[in-house]
Amino acid sequence: MPVNRAHDESFIPRYSDTIAIFRDGAADVTFTVVCVRATTGGVTVVVSTSGTSPDPDGYQLSVAGAETRPIPSVARETFTGLTPEVHLITLKGLAEGCSLTGGSPRPTAVLAGKTIEVRLDVVCGVTGDPG
Protein backbone atom coordinates (compact mmCIF):
# COMPACT_ATOMS: atom_id res chain seq x y z
CA MET A 1 0.00 0.00 0.00
CA PRO A 2 1.49 3.40 -0.94
CA VAL A 3 2.43 5.65 1.96
CA ASN A 4 1.93 8.97 0.11
CA ARG A 5 -1.78 9.81 0.20
CA ALA A 6 -1.28 13.50 -0.71
CA HIS A 7 -3.16 13.00 -3.99
CA ASP A 8 -6.32 11.95 -2.12
CA GLU A 9 -7.96 14.89 -0.33
CA SER A 10 -10.27 12.54 1.58
CA PHE A 11 -7.38 11.75 3.93
CA ILE A 12 -6.42 14.67 6.15
CA PRO A 13 -3.31 14.60 8.39
CA ARG A 14 -4.19 15.29 12.02
CA TYR A 15 -0.76 15.42 13.70
CA SER A 16 2.84 16.18 12.82
CA ASP A 17 6.09 16.54 14.75
CA THR A 18 9.75 17.31 14.05
CA ILE A 19 12.71 15.36 15.42
CA ALA A 20 16.21 16.84 15.29
CA ILE A 21 19.08 14.40 14.71
CA PHE A 22 22.49 15.92 15.27
CA ARG A 23 25.60 15.08 13.25
CA ASP A 24 27.24 13.12 16.09
CA GLY A 25 24.21 11.12 17.11
CA ALA A 26 21.55 8.78 15.96
CA ALA A 27 17.95 8.37 16.90
CA ASP A 28 15.52 5.49 16.72
CA VAL A 29 12.16 6.78 15.73
CA THR A 30 8.90 4.88 15.88
CA PHE A 31 5.69 6.36 14.60
CA THR A 32 2.21 5.36 13.65
CA VAL A 33 0.31 6.92 10.78
CA VAL A 34 -3.44 7.07 11.08
CA CYS A 35 -5.49 8.40 8.18
CA VAL A 36 -8.81 9.99 9.02
CA ARG A 37 -11.37 10.07 6.26
CA ALA A 38 -12.82 13.53 5.62
CA THR A 39 -16.49 13.91 6.50
CA THR A 40 -17.25 17.15 4.66
CA GLY A 41 -16.62 18.66 1.25
CA GLY A 42 -16.81 21.98 -0.52
CA VAL A 43 -18.05 23.90 -3.53
CA THR A 44 -16.25 26.66 -5.43
CA VAL A 45 -18.76 28.75 -7.36
CA VAL A 46 -17.41 30.67 -10.35
CA VAL A 47 -19.73 33.49 -11.44
CA SER A 48 -19.31 35.22 -14.79
CA THR A 49 -21.47 37.94 -16.31
CA SER A 50 -21.66 38.93 -19.95
CA GLY A 51 -23.85 41.10 -22.14
CA THR A 52 -24.50 44.75 -22.90
CA SER A 53 -25.89 45.75 -19.47
CA PRO A 54 -24.04 43.86 -16.71
CA ASP A 55 -25.42 43.91 -13.18
CA PRO A 56 -23.56 46.76 -11.39
CA ASP A 57 -24.04 45.62 -7.77
CA GLY A 58 -23.45 41.87 -8.02
CA TYR A 59 -25.60 39.09 -6.60
CA GLN A 60 -26.47 37.05 -3.52
CA LEU A 61 -25.05 33.53 -3.59
CA SER A 62 -26.56 30.77 -1.51
CA VAL A 63 -25.50 27.16 -1.04
CA ALA A 64 -27.93 25.07 1.01
CA GLY A 65 -26.27 24.36 4.33
CA ALA A 66 -24.20 27.58 4.38
CA GLU A 67 -24.72 31.32 4.87
CA THR A 68 -25.82 33.48 1.92
CA ARG A 69 -22.96 35.67 0.70
CA PRO A 70 -22.73 38.72 -1.55
CA ILE A 71 -20.68 38.05 -4.70
CA PRO A 72 -19.55 40.42 -7.47
CA SER A 73 -20.73 39.84 -11.03
CA VAL A 74 -17.38 38.21 -11.92
CA ALA A 75 -15.90 36.25 -9.00
CA ARG A 76 -15.09 32.94 -7.28
CA GLU A 77 -16.46 31.96 -3.89
CA THR A 78 -15.68 28.77 -1.96
CA PHE A 79 -17.98 27.14 0.57
CA THR A 80 -16.39 24.49 2.84
CA GLY A 81 -17.61 22.20 5.60
CA LEU A 82 -20.62 20.99 3.60
CA THR A 83 -22.16 17.59 4.22
CA PRO A 84 -21.66 15.07 1.40
CA GLU A 85 -25.04 15.19 -0.34
CA VAL A 86 -26.84 17.20 -3.01
CA HIS A 87 -26.89 20.94 -2.19
CA LEU A 88 -28.88 23.59 -4.06
CA ILE A 89 -26.85 26.56 -5.31
CA THR A 90 -28.95 29.69 -5.78
CA LEU A 91 -28.00 33.02 -7.32
CA LYS A 92 -30.37 35.87 -6.38
CA GLY A 93 -30.49 39.62 -6.89
CA LEU A 94 -30.05 39.62 -10.66
CA ALA A 95 -30.85 42.99 -12.24
CA GLU A 96 -33.79 43.29 -14.62
CA GLY A 97 -32.76 42.03 -18.04
CA CYS A 98 -30.30 39.51 -16.59
CA SER A 99 -30.79 35.74 -16.47
CA LEU A 100 -28.81 32.77 -15.21
CA THR A 101 -27.98 30.25 -17.93
CA GLY A 102 -29.33 26.87 -16.82
CA GLY A 103 -31.61 28.41 -14.19
CA SER A 104 -31.53 28.55 -10.42
CA PRO A 105 -31.35 26.73 -8.07
CA ARG A 106 -28.64 24.43 -9.37
CA PRO A 107 -28.44 20.98 -7.66
CA THR A 108 -24.81 20.02 -6.98
CA ALA A 109 -23.44 16.83 -5.42
CA VAL A 110 -20.86 17.50 -2.70
CA LEU A 111 -18.33 14.72 -2.04
CA ALA A 112 -16.41 14.22 1.21
CA GLY A 113 -12.82 15.42 0.93
CA LYS A 114 -13.37 17.12 -2.43
CA THR A 115 -14.10 20.65 -3.60
CA ILE A 116 -16.41 20.71 -6.61
CA GLU A 117 -16.31 23.64 -9.05
CA VAL A 118 -19.63 24.97 -10.37
CA ARG A 119 -19.92 27.67 -13.06
CA LEU A 120 -22.81 30.13 -13.01
CA ASP A 121 -23.04 32.20 -16.21
CA VAL A 122 -25.25 35.29 -16.14
CA VAL A 123 -26.28 37.05 -19.36
CA CYS A 124 -27.49 40.67 -19.18
CA GLY A 125 -29.01 42.70 -22.02
CA VAL A 126 -28.82 41.85 -25.71
CA THR A 127 -25.86 39.58 -26.54
CA GLY A 128 -26.41 38.74 -30.17
CA ASP A 129 -28.32 39.44 -33.36
CA PRO A 130 -31.99 39.93 -32.41
CA GLY A 131 -33.11 38.83 -35.87
N, C-alpha and C positions, 0 to 999 in steps of 0.2 A: 504494500500500500504506500503511495507516495506521501512524503512528509509535508511537502509544500502545498498548502491549501489556499494560497493567496488568490488564485484565480476564481475561487468559489466564495462569493460574498455571503453565502448562507452560514459560513463558519466565521465567528467573530472571536478574536483572541481576548481573553479576560484578564490575563496577568502576564507581566514580564519583569525580568530582573537582570542586573548586570553583575558579572563576577570579574574581578581584576586578577590576572595572573601575572606575577612579576617575572622578570627575566631569570632570576636565580631560583625560582621555585616551580612547583607543579601543583596542580589541584585536581582532585577527583570530584567530578560533578555528576550528580544524579538528578534527573528531572522527569516529571511526568507531564505530558501534553494532553489536555482535555479540550476537545472541540465542543462548543455549545452552538447548537443550531439556532439561527435567528428566528424570531417569532413575529417580526413585523417587516414591512416593506415600505416602498415609497413611490411617488409619482413626480416626475418633472414635467410641468406643463409649459409648452412653448407656444406663445401667442404671437401671431403676426397679423398685421392689418394692411390691406391694400385698397386702392380705389381713389376716386377723385375727391372725396370728402371724408378723410379719416377722422375717427372719434378723437376729439382733443383732450378729453379728461380720463381716458382709459376705462377700465371695467372693474367688476367685482368677480373674483374667482373663488369658486367653492368646490371643495372635494368632500364628499360625505365622510364624516368621521373626523374632520378637521375644521378649524376656524376659517371663515370667509376672509379673503385678503384682497386689498386693492392691487391692481396690476396695470402697468402702462400698456398702451396699444401694441407695442413691440417689446416683448420681455420673456424671461424664463423664471419660473417659480417652482421650488421643490417642496413637496410635502413629505415628511418622514413619520415613522411610527404608526403607520396604517396597518390595520389587521389584514391578513391575506384573504381577500374575498373581492367581490365586484363592488367597486365604489362608483358613484355617479359624479362626474365632473360637470360643473355648471358655470357658464360665463353669463353674467348679468350686466345691466347698465349700458347696453349698446345704444349708441345714438340713433335717432331716426334715420332711416336710409341705410343702416348697417345690418348685416346678417351673418350668422355663423355658419360656415360651410359644414354640412353634415348634421346641423341642429344641436340642440342642447336640451336636456343633459346628455352627456356622453358616458355610457357604461365602460368601465375600465377594470380589468382584472389585476389586482395587486398580488405579487408573489413574495413570500417571506425571503428576506435577504437580498432582494433585487429592487432596483429603482427603474420603473417603466417610464419611457418618454412618450408623451401624448402631444400632438400638434393640434392647435385650434387656430383655424384660418378665418379671419373676419374680412368681409368685403363691404366697402362703404361707397355709395354713389355709383355712377355709371363706370363700368370697367371695360366696355367693349363697344362694338358697333351695335346700335340699337335696332338696326334694320335686319 
